[in-house]
Structure formats: structure tokens, C-alpha cells
Amino acid sequence: MLEKISLIPTLQRRKHTLASPEAQRRILAEVPVPRFNMTLAEAGLPTLRAAPQVEVLQINVGRRCNQTCHHCHVDAGPDRTEVMPPEVVEACLAFLERAAIPTLDITGGAPELHPAFDEVVRRARAMGRHVIDRCNLTITRLPNYAYLPAFLAEHQVEVIASLPHYAIEGTDAQRGNGVFAQSIAALQEFNARGYGRDPALQLNLIVNPLGPELPLPQASIEDEWRRELLQRYDIQFTRLYTLTNMPISRYLEHLLATGELHTYMELLVNNFNPSTVEGLMCKTILSVGWDGRLYDCDFNQMLDMALPQTILELTPANLAGRVIRTGAHCYACTAAAGST
């Protein structure tokens, strides 16, 4: 039985009104923009292929979360029941070791809600792997998970945390009332454990726009964020990453409801930047769904654009040089300064 979790009091449960992954793919395919592979060819770029070596194994351990964010491309929330079963967890750890992949990236939902989260961290670190935790910050404010900052620091886990803005209005508008205050308290706790101050304890923030627009260049806003968070809350962090809102799942639902889908897709296409393609994460990452199915990236996972194998039957030879599955959503990762 799944452990009961508490919502942040001011957040509300939402009904799942999203279209299926297949319907989402169809909606995006009907938007009158050039096919992504055609845009690559016109820029003189080859078809996207995976690198010879997987550098990051990203595992989505489930879609349960203590938050229900408006922009969430995973459609995560407290009422989701998808949880990675033990045999898939074991297969992920076995492949991590067998394929000599240097980094394990654990995501969700709130990945810390998985009953084997601590064990996965310990075993991956015992292999000498770098571990990343995609943390929503507020999970550490729940009584059963207050131990997390100390635990993550003990194992030198890199924390990548989403914080839409350094002001309350920008964050709560996207993630729910009360999230900002709890996020700031969590960041202060991570700082107290050495995160963002000790080079061995990386605390990286991800920021994405509130509306249908491109994020500001990362280099131009990192200094601003560093200054504002330090002056306002005495918070330090390692790096800030900008993320373009992906036109899938809840954000696609929002774009459809507001009639902004075509305009937003046109913005992404018109800002296609060929120089971002070389560094696309899909070239070096392997994404594992909670059920063991494999994908080129987390976004393809949410659109159910799966690879033929599962983690239960995978060998490294199956992956090298594979053609990466693409779609209209790929423009979000290649617009302007890129988003990977």
C-alpha cells in the first residue's frame, strides 16, 4: 500500500482532463510548423543520433508528488499511483553498473516519495556514481522527509530544484499558494547543510517562464538571482539553469485553453538555434519510465514515444548510435539559447 502523503494545505487536487499521450502527439502534429527533422536538414545538420556512450541514466521512479504544479509536464500529483516496482529498480541499478554510466538522475513526481529512494542513492553512490535528485524543495518540509537535506548531503547528492522566481508572486502563481515560503525554508536548510557553499554539495536551481515566452538568457539572470536570493533570504546556490516551457501535458492543456498554442509554437520555431543541437541532452541521456520502458528523453517519455527495448532486457549495444525520436516539442529544447 502506498504511503499517505500530505498536500501543502493551500494546494488543491485537480481532475485529470489531459488528453492521452497519443492525442497530445496528434495535436502537436497538426500545428502548422515544419517537421523538426526538416528544420535540422535545412540548417545543414544530420538526423539526431545518440552518442556512443550513455552519460546519464535518468529514472522516473513514479508520478506521485506532494504538489500539483500548473506547468508540470509529468502531470504529477498526490493522487497519482504510478510507482516504479522493485524489479525495475533492480534492473536500473544493474544497468547503471554494467554499462559504466557515470551519472544517475532520479526524478518523478517527487522522487523522494519512492519507498526505495534512499536505497537507490546509497547503492549508486557505492558504485562511485554521481547522483542527481530532482527535488521540488517542499517535500523536505513534510515531517517524514525532514531528514532529506542531511541524508543528501551525507551522500554528496547533487540537488536540482525548481524555483520559478525569487519573488513570492512568480512562484506561487505557477506552483500553488504557500509553495514559495516553504521552498525558501528548504533552500535555507540545504545551505545550512553546506549546499551551495561547499563545492562538493551542488545546489542548482531551474527557472522557467510564467507565460508563453522564452526564458531570458541564463548568463544574464544568474547574477540577478544570486544577488536577490542572497540579499533577501541569505540563500546561496551553485548554478542557475533556464528551462523553456514544454508544450506537452499540463502546459499544452493551458495553451489550448488560452488559444495560444499556435502562437507559442511559432515563437519556438522562429527562434530555432542550430548551435543548441550539439548539446542536446537526448544524445547522452537514457530515460527510464516507472514501468521500465525506455525513451530518448523525459519529454518523449511523457508523450509515450518509447524505444523498442525495456530496461529489463537492455544491453549497451542496443543504444549506441540509435536514431532519436523527434517531434514538434523538440523546438522547445532548441529555441534561442537552448533548454537542456
C-alpha positions in Angstrom: 0.0 0.0 0.0 1.3 3.5 -0.9 2.2 5.7 2.0 -0.3 8.6 2.5 1.2 12.0 1.9 0.0 15.4 2.8 -0.7 18.2 0.4 0.5 21.6 1.1 -2.7 22.9 2.7 -3.4 25.7 0.1 -3.0 23.4 -2.9 -6.0 21.7 -4.4 -6.5 18.4 -6.1 -7.2 18.7 -9.8 -9.1 16.5 -12.1 -7.1 14.9 -14.8 -8.6 16.3 -18.0 -5.5 15.9 -20.1 -5.5 14.3 -23.5 -3.7 10.9 -23.8 -0.1 11.0 -25.0 -1.3 9.8 -28.4 -3.8 12.7 -28.6 -1.1 15.1 -27.5 1.2 13.9 -30.3 -1.7 14.3 -32.7 -2.4 17.9 -31.5 1.2 18.9 -31.9 1.5 17.2 -35.3 -1.5 19.3 -36.5 0.1 22.6 -35.6 1.4 24.1 -39.0 5.1 24.2 -38.2 7.9 22.5 -40.1 8.8 19.0 -39.1 11.8 19.1 -36.7 13.9 16.8 -38.8 13.3 19.0 -41.9 14.5 22.1 -39.9 17.6 20.2 -38.9 18.3 19.3 -42.6 17.7 22.9 -43.7 20.3 24.0 -41.2 22.8 21.5 -42.6 22.5 19.3 -39.6 22.2 15.5 -39.6 19.4 13.4 -38.1 19.8 13.3 -34.3 21.6 10.2 -33.1 22.6 9.0 -29.7 26.2 9.3 -28.6 28.3 6.0 -28.3 28.2 6.2 -24.5 25.2 6.9 -22.2 26.4 9.6 -19.8 23.2 9.9 -17.7 20.7 7.3 -16.7 17.6 9.2 -15.8 15.0 7.2 -13.9 11.4 8.4 -13.4 10.5 6.5 -10.2 6.9 7.5 -10.3 4.4 10.3 -10.7 3.3 10.8 -7.1 4.1 14.2 -5.8 3.0 16.4 -2.8 2.5 19.3 -5.2 0.3 19.9 -8.3 2.1 22.5 -10.4 0.3 24.2 -13.2 3.2 23.7 -15.7 4.1 20.1 -14.8 4.9 18.1 -17.9 4.6 14.9 -15.9 1.1 15.6 -14.7 2.3 14.6 -11.2 0.3 14.9 -8.1 -0.8 13.3 -4.8 -3.4 11.2 -6.4 -1.1 9.5 -8.9 -0.4 5.8 -8.2 2.4 5.1 -10.7 5.4 3.8 -8.7 8.5 2.0 -10.1 8.3 -1.6 -9.0 11.2 -3.4 -7.3 12.2 -5.4 -10.3 12.6 -2.3 -12.4 14.6 -0.6 -9.7 16.9 -3.5 -9.6 17.2 -3.6 -13.4 18.1 0.2 -13.4 20.8 -0.3 -10.8 22.2 -3.3 -12.6 22.4 -1.5 -15.9 23.9 1.6 -14.3 26.8 -0.6 -13.1 27.0 -2.9 -16.2 27.1 0.0 -18.7 29.5 2.1 -16.6 27.2 5.1 -16.7 28.8 7.9 -14.6 25.6 9.7 -13.5 22.2 8.6 -12.1 19.5 11.3 -12.3 16.5 10.5 -10.2 13.2 12.2 -11.0 9.4 11.9 -10.5 6.9 13.2 -9.3 8.7 13.8 -6.1 11.3 11.0 -6.4 11.9 11.0 -2.7 8.4 9.5 -2.2 9.5 6.3 -3.7 10.0 3.7 -0.9 13.4 2.7 -2.3 14.7 6.2 -2.8 17.3 6.1 0.0 18.5 2.6 -1.0 18.9 3.7 -4.7 21.0 6.7 -3.6 23.2 4.5 -1.3 23.8 1.8 -3.9 24.5 4.2 -6.7 27.0 6.1 -4.6 28.6 2.9 -3.5 29.3 2.2 -7.2 31.0 5.6 -7.4 28.3 7.2 -9.5 27.3 10.8 -9.3 23.7 11.1 -8.2 21.2 13.9 -9.0 18.0 14.4 -7.1 15.3 16.4 -8.9 13.8 17.9 -5.8 10.7 20.1 -5.5 12.1 21.5 -2.2 8.7 21.4 -0.4 9.0 17.7 0.1 11.6 18.4 2.7 9.1 20.3 4.8 6.9 17.3 5.4 7.6 15.6 8.7 8.6 12.2 7.3 11.0 13.8 4.8 12.7 16.4 7.0 15.8 14.2 7.1 16.4 14.6 3.4 18.8 17.6 3.4 21.1 15.8 5.8 20.8 12.5 4.0 21.5 14.0 0.6 24.5 16.0 2.0 25.9 12.8 3.6 26.0 11.1 0.2 27.0 14.2 -1.8 23.9 14.1 -4.0 23.5 17.0 -6.4 20.2 18.7 -5.9 18.4 20.3 -8.8 15.5 22.3 -7.6 12.7 24.1 -9.4 12.1 27.7 -8.3 10.1 29.7 -10.9 11.1 33.1 -9.4 12.9 34.7 -6.4 9.7 36.6 -5.6 6.6 35.0 -4.0 4.2 36.0 -6.7 6.0 34.4 -9.5 6.5 31.1 -7.7 3.1 30.7 -6.1 1.3 31.6 -9.4 2.9 28.6 -11.0 3.2 26.1 -8.2 0.5 26.9 -5.7 -0.1 29.2 -2.7 2.4 28.6 0.1 5.0 26.9 -2.1 7.4 29.9 -2.2 7.7 30.2 1.6 8.3 26.5 2.0 10.8 26.5 -0.9 12.8 29.3 0.7 12.8 27.5 4.1 14.0 24.4 2.3 16.8 26.2 0.5 17.9 27.8 3.8 18.1 24.3 5.3 20.1 23.0 2.3 22.5 25.9 2.8 22.8 25.1 6.5 24.0 21.6 5.4 26.6 23.1 3.1 24.7 23.0 -0.1 25.6 25.9 -2.4 28.6 26.8 -0.3 30.7 23.6 -0.3 31.8 22.8 -3.9 31.1 19.1 -3.3 27.4 19.9 -2.5 25.9 21.3 -5.6 22.6 23.1 -5.3 21.3 24.1 -8.7 18.1 26.0 -9.5 15.9 25.7 -12.5 13.7 28.6 -13.6 11.1 28.6 -16.3 8.9 31.5 -17.6 5.5 32.1 -16.2 3.9 32.7 -19.6 4.2 31.6 -23.2 7.6 33.2 -23.8 11.2 32.3 -24.0 13.3 32.3 -20.9 15.8 35.1 -20.5 19.4 34.1 -21.3 20.8 32.1 -18.4 24.0 34.1 -18.1 22.1 37.4 -17.9 19.9 36.4 -15.0 22.1 34.2 -12.9 23.9 37.1 -11.3 20.5 38.8 -10.6 19.2 35.7 -8.9 22.3 35.2 -6.9 22.2 38.8 -5.7 18.4 38.8 -4.9 18.3 35.5 -3.1 21.4 36.4 -1.0 20.1 39.9 -0.1 16.5 38.8 0.6 16.9 35.4 2.2 20.7 34.8 2.7 20.5 31.9 0.2 23.4 30.7 -2.0 23.3 28.3 -4.8 25.7 26.7 -7.3 24.2 27.3 -10.7 21.0 28.5 -12.3 19.5 26.8 -15.4 16.8 28.2 -17.6 14.1 25.9 -18.9 11.7 26.6 -21.8 8.1 25.6 -21.0 7.5 22.3 -22.9 4.2 22.3 -24.9 3.1 19.0 -23.5 0.8 17.7 -20.7 -0.5 20.5 -18.4 1.2 23.3 -20.3 -0.2 22.0 -23.6 -3.6 22.0 -21.8 -3.1 25.6 -20.8 -2.0 26.7 -24.3 -5.1 25.1 -25.8 -7.4 26.7 -23.2 -6.0 30.1 -23.8 -5.8 29.8 -27.6 -2.0 30.4 -27.5 -0.7 27.1 -28.9 -0.1 28.2 -32.4 1.5 31.5 -31.4 3.7 29.7 -28.9 4.9 27.1 -31.4 5.6 29.8 -33.9 7.7 31.5 -31.3 9.7 28.4 -30.7 10.2 27.6 -34.4 11.2 31.2 -35.3 13.9 31.1 -32.6 15.3 27.7 -33.6 19.1 27.9 -32.9 21.3 25.4 -34.7 24.1 25.9 -32.2 22.0 24.3 -29.5 21.7 20.9 -31.2 25.2 19.7 -30.4 24.5 19.9 -26.6 21.0 18.3 -26.6 20.6 16.0 -23.6 18.8 13.3 -25.7 22.2 12.5 -27.2 23.8 11.4 -24.0 20.8 10.5 -21.7 18.7 7.4 -21.4 15.3 8.0 -19.8 13.6 5.1 -17.9 9.9 5.2 -17.2 8.4 4.0 -13.9 7.3 0.8 -15.7 10.8 0.1 -17.2 10.1 1.4 -20.7 12.9 3.4 -22.3 12.9 6.8 -24.0 15.4 9.2 -25.5 14.4 11.9 -23.0 11.9 12.7 -20.2 9.7 14.7 -22.6 9.5 11.8 -25.1 8.5 9.7 -22.1 5.5 11.9 -21.4 4.4 11.6 -25.0 4.8 7.8 -24.9 7.5 7.9 -27.7 9.2 4.7 -26.4 12.2 2.8 -27.7 11.7 -0.9 -28.6 13.5 -2.3 -25.6 12.8 -2.1 -21.8 15.4 -1.8 -19.1 14.7 -5.4 -18.2 16.2 -6.7 -21.5 18.6 -3.9 -22.4 22.2 -4.2 -23.4 24.5 -1.3 -24.1 24.9 -2.4 -27.7 21.3 -1.7 -28.3 21.7 2.0 -27.6 24.8 3.3 -29.4 24.1 5.4 -32.5 20.3 4.9 -32.3 18.2 7.5 -34.2 16.5 9.8 -31.7 12.7 10.2 -32.0 11.7 13.8 -32.5 8.6 15.9 -32.8 7.3 19.4 -32.7 8.0 19.6 -28.9 11.8 19.4 -29.7 11.7 23.1 -30.8 11.4 23.9 -27.1 14.9 22.5 -26.4 16.5 24.3 -29.4 14.9 27.8 -29.2 17.1 30.8 -28.5 19.9 29.7 -26.1 18.6 26.2 -25.7 16.9 24.4 -22.8 18.8 21.3 -21.8 
